[in-house]
């Protein structure tokens, strides 16, 4: 098969592109490299630097494509609060542009990678796909809007659509920016360096952490699974973990001795969020295979152990 992956230089996009390329598929990757790193991509991936809002470029890249994976997006929640217009332009506008280009070229299947953040605060847990969304940030609003556009346009123009709501993905290769860092790589680095783990609020808030390989398995299945047109499907790790417990596991895995402090001025976002995976099992044959403990260990072994054995430069 031939795939186009937008956001192909990102954390999830690069892993998916490399998986398909290793299997012998033809893979075209598009990314503006604002946050992604194209050096993580296999040489077998035909990488193009560009903007997902560039419809003429999309017309060219979509030729002969069997399925599109749309991951191109801005994804930092606090940043979206400051710059909602930019998030709307990329996450919503880019999605509409892509769907128009698919219609023009005649590509008939797209998998949108959405987010569990669209659920927001929910009284019942775990959250199911038929719960009424309650987005609490411009980022979450933009992902929900993208879902609606994909489904509506797909229905109007006979394009098969699947929306995967991925929860808190983590694993080797996850970018660690200087601000607004994802929680797992941040905790791991602080524990490894015997630094400071900062837990917002009281640490009892929970999340659903899902390992990279499990997310890739779910995305991979969505390319060819039958009977999933118009479905929205949760992709999670199947466990609810508090920030306190996450810190404990990270310290156990690394063997570090970080200082753990709490920031009561920041409540830490939603009090609870984890996904029901019943539909994922039924529709995609999806079952997460990597426990949080194993995933933390694998991430540490990839990200931190090599640095520990690097020879020091001579003075």
C-alpha positions in Angstrom: 0.0 0.0 0.0 1.0 3.6 -0.4 0.5 6.0 2.6 0.8 9.7 3.2 1.5 10.6 6.8 1.2 14.2 7.8 3.3 15.1 10.9 5.6 12.3 9.9 8.6 13.8 11.7 6.8 13.9 15.0 6.9 11.4 17.9 4.0 9.2 16.7 4.2 10.0 13.0 7.9 8.9 12.7 7.2 5.6 14.5 4.3 4.8 12.2 6.2 5.8 9.1 9.1 3.6 10.0 6.9 0.7 10.8 5.2 0.8 7.4 8.5 1.4 5.5 10.0 -1.6 7.3 7.1 -3.7 6.1 7.8 -2.7 2.5 5.0 -0.2 2.0 5.5 3.0 0.1 5.5 5.9 2.6 5.4 9.6 1.9 5.9 11.8 5.0 5.0 15.5 5.3 6.1 17.8 8.1 6.9 21.5 8.5 9.7 20.5 11.1 8.5 23.1 13.5 8.8 20.5 16.3 9.5 17.2 14.5 12.9 15.7 13.6 13.1 14.2 10.2 16.4 12.5 11.1 14.4 9.9 13.0 12.8 8.7 9.8 14.0 5.7 7.8 15.7 6.3 4.5 12.9 4.4 2.9 10.4 7.1 3.9 10.0 9.7 1.1 10.1 12.8 3.4 8.9 16.2 2.2 9.2 19.4 4.2 6.0 21.4 3.9 2.8 22.9 5.3 -0.4 20.9 5.6 -2.3 24.0 4.5 -0.4 23.9 1.2 -3.1 22.4 -1.0 -1.1 22.3 -4.3 1.7 20.4 -2.5 -0.9 18.0 -1.1 -2.3 17.4 -4.6 1.1 16.2 -5.7 1.8 14.1 -2.6 -1.6 12.4 -2.6 -1.2 10.8 -6.1 -1.6 7.1 -5.8 -2.1 7.1 -2.1 -4.4 4.4 -0.6 -4.7 5.8 3.0 -3.8 9.0 4.7 -2.8 9.3 8.3 -3.3 12.9 9.6 -1.1 13.7 12.6 0.1 17.2 11.7 -1.0 19.4 14.6 0.2 21.8 17.3 -0.2 19.8 20.6 0.9 21.9 23.6 -2.1 22.6 25.8 -0.8 25.6 27.7 0.5 27.1 24.4 -3.0 26.8 22.9 -4.4 28.9 25.7 -2.1 31.7 24.6 -2.4 31.2 20.9 -5.8 29.8 20.0 -5.9 31.3 16.6 -2.7 29.5 15.5 -4.0 26.2 16.9 -7.2 26.7 14.9 -5.3 27.5 11.8 -3.1 24.4 11.9 -5.3 21.8 13.6 -8.6 22.7 12.1 -7.6 24.6 8.9 -5.0 22.1 8.0 -7.5 19.2 8.4 -10.0 20.9 6.1 -7.3 21.6 3.6 -6.2 18.0 3.6 -9.8 16.7 3.2 -10.4 19.1 0.2 -7.2 17.8 -1.4 -8.2 14.2 -0.8 -11.5 14.9 -2.5 -9.8 16.6 -5.4 -7.3 13.7 -6.0 -9.7 10.9 -5.1 -8.2 9.3 -2.0 -10.8 7.4 -0.1 -9.5 6.7 3.4 -8.1 8.8 6.2 -7.2 8.1 9.8 -7.2 11.2 12.0 -5.2 11.0 15.2 -7.2 12.9 17.7 -6.8 13.1 21.5 -8.4 11.9 24.7 -8.3 15.5 25.8 -11.6 16.1 23.9 -13.5 14.4 26.8 -12.5 17.0 29.3 -14.0 16.6 32.8 -16.4 13.6 32.9 -18.3 12.3 35.9 -18.0 8.6 34.9 -14.7 6.8 34.2 -13.4 5.2 32.1 -14.7 7.4 29.3 -16.5 5.9 26.3 -16.6 7.2 22.8 -20.3 8.0 23.1 -19.8 10.4 26.0 -20.5 14.0 25.3 -17.2 15.8 24.8 -16.3 18.6 27.2 -13.1 20.2 25.9 -11.3 22.4 28.4 -8.6 24.0 26.2 -8.3 25.5 22.7 -6.1 22.5 21.8 -8.9 20.1 22.8 -11.5 22.2 20.9 -9.3 22.1 17.8 -9.0 18.3 17.9 -12.8 17.9 18.4 -13.5 20.3 15.5 -11.1 18.3 13.3 -13.0 15.2 14.1 -16.3 16.8 13.1 -14.9 18.1 9.9 -13.3 14.8 9.0 -16.6 12.9 9.6 -18.8 15.4 7.9 -16.7 16.0 4.9 -16.0 12.3 4.6 -19.7 11.6 4.5 -20.4 14.3 1.9 -17.5 13.2 -0.4 -17.5 9.4 0.1 -14.2 9.3 2.0 -13.8 6.6 4.7 -12.9 8.1 8.0 -11.6 6.8 11.3 -10.8 9.0 14.3 -8.4 7.6 17.0 -8.5 9.4 20.3 -5.1 8.7 21.7 -4.5 9.3 25.4 -1.1 10.1 27.0 1.3 8.5 24.7 5.0 8.0 25.7 8.0 6.1 24.8 11.5 6.3 23.2 12.1 9.3 21.0 9.6 11.6 22.7 10.6 15.2 22.4 11.6 16.9 25.7 11.2 20.7 25.1 12.6 23.2 27.7 9.0 24.2 28.7 5.7 22.3 28.9 7.5 19.0 28.8 5.4 15.8 28.6 5.2 14.3 32.1 6.9 10.9 31.6 10.1 12.0 29.9 10.3 14.9 32.4 9.9 12.7 35.4 12.4 10.1 34.0 15.1 12.7 33.3 14.7 14.4 36.8 14.8 11.0 38.6 17.8 9.9 36.6 19.7 13.1 37.3 18.6 13.1 41.0 16.9 16.4 40.2 13.4 17.6 41.2 10.1 16.0 40.2 7.4 18.6 40.4 3.8 17.3 40.8 1.1 19.8 40.3 -1.8 19.8 42.7 -2.0 17.0 45.2 -0.8 14.3 42.8 -4.1 12.3 43.0 -5.1 13.3 39.4 -5.0 10.3 37.1 -4.2 9.7 33.4 -4.1 6.9 31.0 -0.5 6.3 29.7 -0.1 4.3 26.6 3.2 3.1 25.2 4.4 4.1 21.7 4.4 0.6 20.2 0.8 0.0 21.4 -0.3 3.3 19.7 1.5 2.3 16.5 -0.3 -1.1 16.6 -3.7 0.6 16.8 -2.9 3.1 14.0 -1.5 0.3 11.8 -4.7 -1.7 12.2 -6.9 1.3 11.3 -5.5 1.3 7.7 -7.3 -1.9 6.7 -9.7 -2.9 9.5 -13.2 -3.5 8.0 -16.4 -1.9 9.1 -14.9 1.1 10.9 -15.9 3.9 8.6 -17.1 7.0 10.7 -16.0 5.4 14.0 -14.2 7.2 16.8 -12.1 4.9 18.8 -10.2 5.3 22.1 -6.5 4.2 22.1 -5.1 4.0 25.7 -3.0 1.8 27.9 -6.0 0.3 29.8 -4.8 1.5 33.3 -5.6 4.6 35.4 -2.4 6.0 37.1 -2.1 8.9 39.5 0.8 11.3 39.3 1.9 10.2 42.7 2.0 6.6 41.5 3.8 7.6 38.3 6.5 9.4 40.3 7.0 6.3 42.5 7.3 4.0 39.5 9.8 6.3 37.8 11.9 6.4 40.9 11.8 2.6 41.2 12.7 2.1 37.5 15.6 4.6 37.5 16.9 3.9 41.0 17.3 7.6 41.4 16.9 9.8 44.4 15.1 12.9 43.2 13.4 15.5 45.4 9.6 15.3 44.9 7.7 18.5 45.5 4.1 19.5 45.0 2.9 22.7 43.4 -0.5 23.5 45.0 -1.0 26.7 42.9 -1.5 24.5 39.8 -4.2 21.9 40.3 -2.8 19.7 37.5 -5.7 19.8 35.1 -8.4 17.2 35.0 -8.9 15.2 38.2 -9.4 11.9 36.2 -9.1 10.7 32.6 -8.7 7.2 31.3 -10.3 5.5 28.3 -12.6 2.5 27.8 -11.0 0.2 25.2 -13.9 -2.0 24.4 -14.5 -0.6 21.0 -10.8 -0.7 20.2 -10.7 -4.4 21.0 -13.8 -5.1 18.9 -13.1 -2.9 15.9 -9.3 -3.0 15.7 -8.4 -6.2 17.6 -6.4 -3.8 19.8 -5.0 -4.8 23.2 -2.2 -2.9 24.9 0.7 -5.2 25.4 3.2 -3.0 27.4 2.5 -2.3 31.0 3.5 1.1 32.4 6.4 -0.3 34.4 7.8 -2.1 31.3 7.2 1.0 29.2 9.1 3.2 31.6 12.0 0.8 31.7 12.1 0.5 27.9 12.1 4.3 27.6 14.8 4.7 30.1 17.0 2.1 28.4 16.6 3.9 25.1 16.9 7.5 26.3 19.1 7.5 29.4 21.3 4.4 29.6 23.3 5.2 26.4 24.1 8.7 27.8 25.4 7.1 31.0 28.0 5.1 29.2 29.1 7.8 26.7 32.9 8.4 27.1 33.7 11.8 28.5 35.6 14.3 26.4 39.2 14.8 27.3 39.9 18.2 28.8 
